[in-house]
Amino acid sequence: MLGIIGGSGLTQLANLDVSHREVVRTPYGEPSGPLTFGHIGRHDVVFLARHGYGHTIPPHLVNYRANAFALQSAGVTEIVSVASVGGIRSDLGPGVLVVPSQIIDYTWGREMTFQSGGDGPVVHVDFTDPYDEGVRRRLLDAACKLGECVKDGAVYAATQGPRLETAGEINRLERDGADIVGMTGMPEAALARELGLPYAALCVVANWAAGRGDSAHGIRFESLEAVLHVAMGHVRQIIDQFCVKP
């Protein structure tokens, strides 16, 4: 079963044939909201809005552990994360879709592991490649079949939020090797890895990062909604194709 976590711009999945919604309790507290169960074509899907269905939960207060645990307990076997990001690399401007391949984590103070101690031996997970290559490849193949232009590979910088970054911070991220910047990529990807859930992200560049392009002197928030509205239409089509069973 496919789990889809929707971020800013995707608080509901219009192409999901909904069967029911379920409130799931977890040992880690409440998830961001009820899980929405349904089908896309013949594929069983569970959808969860990362920031809540009213987009009320800021990135640093998302209960990432509860979200991941709830999806696994519902029978999810793989996860596609949809997220909006800022573009740092020169070819990743507003409206571009990208399937990242690496993460640099700048977050702090978040509950970032299920290894809380006291429950048995500490278990380490390999995180060399934070995104599952099989899920990444299927996302890219789905886009290719539709003729959608999706960039293959980028380094995602996960920042704390909820404020956006300074131009100086973006310069630092670029020197560190980051191509895009967002606030929710971690610890979500690491928690999925701890649970053994193949995980990949489909990111929408909503704006140029601070100090880049038309964000050289500030982020133009009034333009973000229109960019996300158009781009999320492409995201839904890619997810539809991703769910087509061979």
N, C-alpha and C positions, 0 to 999 in steps of 0.2 A: 504494500500500500504506500502511495506517495503522500508525503507531508509537504505542504507549501506554507511557508511563513511569509506573510505579506508585510511590507514596510510602508513608509510614507508614499502615498499615492496608490496603494493597493490594500485598502482596509476591507475589501470584499472582492470575491471572485465571481464576476458576472456570468462566466461561462461554466460555472459549477452547477450541475443538476443536484440540488440539495435534497438529502433524504432526512436528516435530522441534525440537531445540535445537542451537544452533551457537555455538562459541567464536570470537569475532572479534578479530583482532589489529589494532591501529591504530598510526599513527605517534606517538600521544599517550599510549601506555600501555594498560593493561587497562581495559575497561569495568567496570561494577559487577558484571557476571555474564554468563553466556551469554545470547544472544538466544533467546527462545521464539517459534517460528513456528507459525502455525495459522490458523484461520478462525473468524469469528463470522458465522453465516449464510453468505452467499456472499462476504463481504468478507475479503480477505487482511489478516492482522494480525501484527505483531511486538510482543512484550511484553518490557519490561526493568524489573526492580526497581531503583529508583534507589539504595537503600541496601544492595543485595545481597539474595539470596534468604533469608538468615538475619537480615536487618536489622542488619548489623554495621558499616556504613560511616556515620560521622557526617556531617552536612551539609557541614561545611567541608572534608572530605576526599573527597567524591564527585569522581570524575574526569569532570567534565561534558563536557570536550572529547572524551574517548574515547567516552563514551556517545552524543553527538550524531553523531560521525563514524561510529561503528559502525552506527547506525541508517540513516544515509544510504547507507553502503556496502552495506547489506543490501537496498536498494531502497525504503526508506521515502520517501514523498512528502509526508506531513503527520504532525504529532505532536499527540496529546492528552496533556497532563500531568495526573496526578491527585495532589493534595497536600492534606495536612491543615494547617490554619492556626488562629491564634487570632483571635477576634472583637474588634474595637475599636468599630465602629459599633453603635449601640444596637439595630438590627434584625438584627444578624448574630451570633446566639447559638449555643450548641452544637447541632449537628445540622443547621444550615442549609447548603444547597449554594449556591455562588456561582461565577459565571463572571466573573473579574476583567477589567478593561479597561485598567488602567494599572499601572505598577510604579515604585517608588522603591527604589533600590539602596543599601543600607547595608553591604554586604559588603566585605571587604578581603582581600588576599593570595591570592585564588583565581586560578587560570589562567582568564582570562575572555575570551580572544580567540584566534582562529586566526591573527591578524596578529602573528606573533612577530618579524617583521623579517628581512631578508636574503634573502627568497625572491622579491622583486619589489616593485613599487610598493605602497605602503600603500593599502588599500581601505577606505573609510568606508561604513557602512551607515546608512540612515535608521531611526531607532528611535522616531519620534514616537508611533506606535501600536504598542506592543510585542507585542500579540497580534493574530493574523490575524483580521480581522473575519468572513471566510467561515466559518472553523472555529468561531469563537465562536457565530455565528448558528445553525449546524447543531447545536451542542450545546444551545442554548436551544430550538430547534425540536423536537429529540428529546425534551427534558424536557416540553415543552408537550403533545406528542402522547400522552405517558404520564400527563398530569395531575400531574406532579411540580412542586413549587414550587421554582424555582431563581432566585436573585437575579441580575439582569442588571446587571453593572457594579460594580466596586469597585477601589480603589487598593490594590495588594499591596505591603507593605513587606517587602523581603528583608533579613533580619538575619543576622549571622554565625553564631550558635550556637557550640557545641551547647547552651550554657545558654539558658534562657528569659530574657526581658527583665525589667528592673525596672519598677515602676509608673511611676517618673519617665520612663523611656525610652518607655513606651507613651504617656504624656502628650505627649511630644515628637513621637512619630510621628503622633498625632492632630492636633497643631498643624500638622504638615507636610502633612496631608491624607490620611493613610493610613486605610484602613477595616479591613484585615485584616493579619495579620503571619505570615510564615513564614520558612523558612531556606533554601529550595531554588529559589526562583523565578529567581534570578540566580546564575551567568551563563547558566543553561540557555536562557532565552528569547532572549538576545542571540546565543548560539552557533547556535541554530536559524536565526535571521535571517541570520547570516553565511553559512550553508550554503544559504540560499534555501528552507528548509523551513517552510511555513505551520505555526504553532504556537499553541495556546490551552490554557488550564488550566481544569480543573473542580476547585474547591476545596471541601473539607469543613471546616466550622468545628468543631474538636474541643473547644474550651474558650473561655471568656472570657479575653481577654488580661489580663495582670497589672494589678490595681487595678480591674477591671471585674466587675460581676455577682458570681457566687459565687467569683470569683478575687480579690476585694477584698483578702483577707489571705493569698493564696497559691493556687497552682494545685493543684487536687484531682486528682492523677494517677489515683486509683482509678476515677474516673468516665470517663476518656478512652476506655478500651477498649470499654466498652459503647456509647458514642456512635458511635465509629468503626465498630463491627460493624454497627449498624443503618444508618448512613449509607452505608457502602460497598455495601450491598445495593441501595440506590437508584442509586448510581453505576454498578453493573454493568448495571442495567436501562437506564439512559440510554445507556451505551456500546452495548448491544445494539441499541437503536433507532437510534443514530447510524450503525450499520453496515448498516442496512436500505437496500438499493439501490432507487432509484425505478424 
